[in-house]
Amino acid sequence: MIELLSPAGSMEALRAAVQNGANAVYLGCGTFNARQSAKNFTPQSLAEAVKYCHIRGVAVHLTLNTLVSDREVDACVELIRHAAECGVDAFIVQDLGVVQMCRRIAPSVPVHGSTQMTIHSLPGVMFCAAMGMTRVVLSRELSREEIAYICRNSPIEIEVFAHGALCMSYSGQCYLSSAIGGRSGNRGRCAQPCRQCYGYSRRENRYPLSLKDNCLVRYLQELDQMGVASLKLEGRMKRPEYVAAVTDVYRKALDTGAVSRPMMEALLTAFNRQGFTDGYYTGNLGKGMFGIREEKPEDPTWLRLARQSYEATENPLVDVKFHAVISQDSSSLTVTDPEGRSCTVEGPVPQLARTQLLTEEDLASRLSKTGGTPYRCVVATAQISPGLTMSAAAINAMRRDALNQLTALRARRESAMLLRLRKIPHFAGNKERPEFTVQVTSREQITQKLVKMNPAVLYVPLHILAEDLTFARQLARKVHVAVALPRIAHDGQLPAIRDALRALREVGIREALVGNLGLLLTVREAGMAIRGDFGLNIYNSLAMYSLREMELLSATLSFEMTLPQVRDISKAVPCELLAYGRLPLMVTENCLFKGKTGECACHMGPAKLVDKTGAEFPVIRDGNSCRSVLLNGKKLSWLDRQNDLAKLGLWAQRLYFTTENAKEVDHVLTACISHVPFDPGACTRGLYLRGLE
Ligand SMILES: [Zn+2]
């Protein structure tokens, strides 16, 4: 049976989820989770929450899905230990370092790859399986065919977002909130700037980054047949009434196989942004997927009913069997739960019956009165010696005793195996000045001056090299070229990418720059070595060490780090830092160019979005796909402060050219040599100085 997985941003929301039929809940505790503005749980209330759920047969998944800095490792370890002791059923993880921590400290607790890992292909799932994960939460941007393909071939469980808010960017690849206000989505602090208005010129009042909420309620049977293990409902920031209503509708849809009109209306009443979308699932991208929240007066009846579903009642969620034995000198009652756990309690010595004999029917009807408990009596059997009777009060007392004991038994946690986190060696890194690497986006940016500068590595997009192998061969003779792969590549694209890489290997290119875990295997199959890009979100020394174990040639550090963090992180492989360029703030499945004109014109060259303050965000493509990359308008620049980047142990600093033309490229290269002063109007230091909230 497919699992219904509901959000629990608070204890009240947790009750709402459980009482309305969730099979599992996911929740955060303390700071290491992607929804820090939710109420969340304390270490104390986490223990209570797990007990509450386990008694009722509901699993608890702990979200540990943020990037964790080296300084936070000890606190994160502490939380993992505590959660394992509380008996949580799984950890949901984004950071490669945190995956290692969970696997080493609490190897008996399953680890699920968060959607923040940006896993959207079968090789990505295979990678997670190889890392010891037992489930992956897929990116929300996949179609039904793509999900089905992954499910058919995956060795581990697949979880799919069924309902709730959609991010505009692939999750884990959004830096918009960070760049605008230092509130990182990868650190659980997203301020949702995608819900603000933007225009394609300054005064337009449009919402090109605000998607409607996802709703797959009509496809639950299909998802079940595909072999999807779990249906996730989004909403740890939403109120308990929302969780109650949405969980209830999905429970009913799963149990009855039908979706009625009142059920759809209940979902719409709970929350919507001008309706819902199933655009990714059905492959209908574009305008119809976008919408905003319209404020409407609250329906007090709806709120009251939603609250009633979990406040006043205890719904019978666990089926139990009773068996009573009543003989002349003793009485006992045994209760058994669906997992086969059983408890037996002794009752009083029965009385000899003067008038009314105790029958099996009497007994069964007394035992079935489990109201106010999480239990439902499905079978009650009895062996009663003749000529005996027992008071109703005595039978009720036995029933209560037995159920209390069962509750204690169900709440008892299995003792989790806890190990120490093994110390990993620290690598100091490069003592010399960092070299320059250069990444280009277009062919015209590969100027003569650039080639003459001879960067340590020149990253060139796959499609530019693959469409002209003669050019690729000639270029590779002059400079050290590595292929820059698109950050997003669905399964359907992978064979072509592999073939193109093989062809490029033949002309002398031996390395690829990879920003997604799903591409590692494809690059290896093509016989190329791997350089890690910023999309891997490397944020701590443990994650760095993982890359060393995977034999990466180098790694690009997250541009959400501060310079002291960059200095202190272990350089387990040579480290690179973005030092110049427009930082990519989003990568989106929907074509942002199409949002402007209704037709895709993204091959025509860059467009831009403008926010309320007049700040511009140029848009380019991810590789040569129709996926869009939203760039920061202000360029990151450390060209004038190369000394500050000199003592950090870095192997290289990267100049990243996006919308620049050939002349601008040459200008930047000149500036690079001559240390021109910083222009605060056009440039930013990024987060390296100010850091994240
Ligand atoms: Zn397009």
Boltz pocket constraint, residues with backbone or C-beta under 6 A from the ligand:
constraints:
  - pocket:
      binder: B
      contacts: [[A, 591], [A, 592], [A, 593], [A, 594], [A, 600], [A, 601], [A, 602], [A, 603], [A, 625], [A, 626], [A, 627]]
      max_distance: 6.0
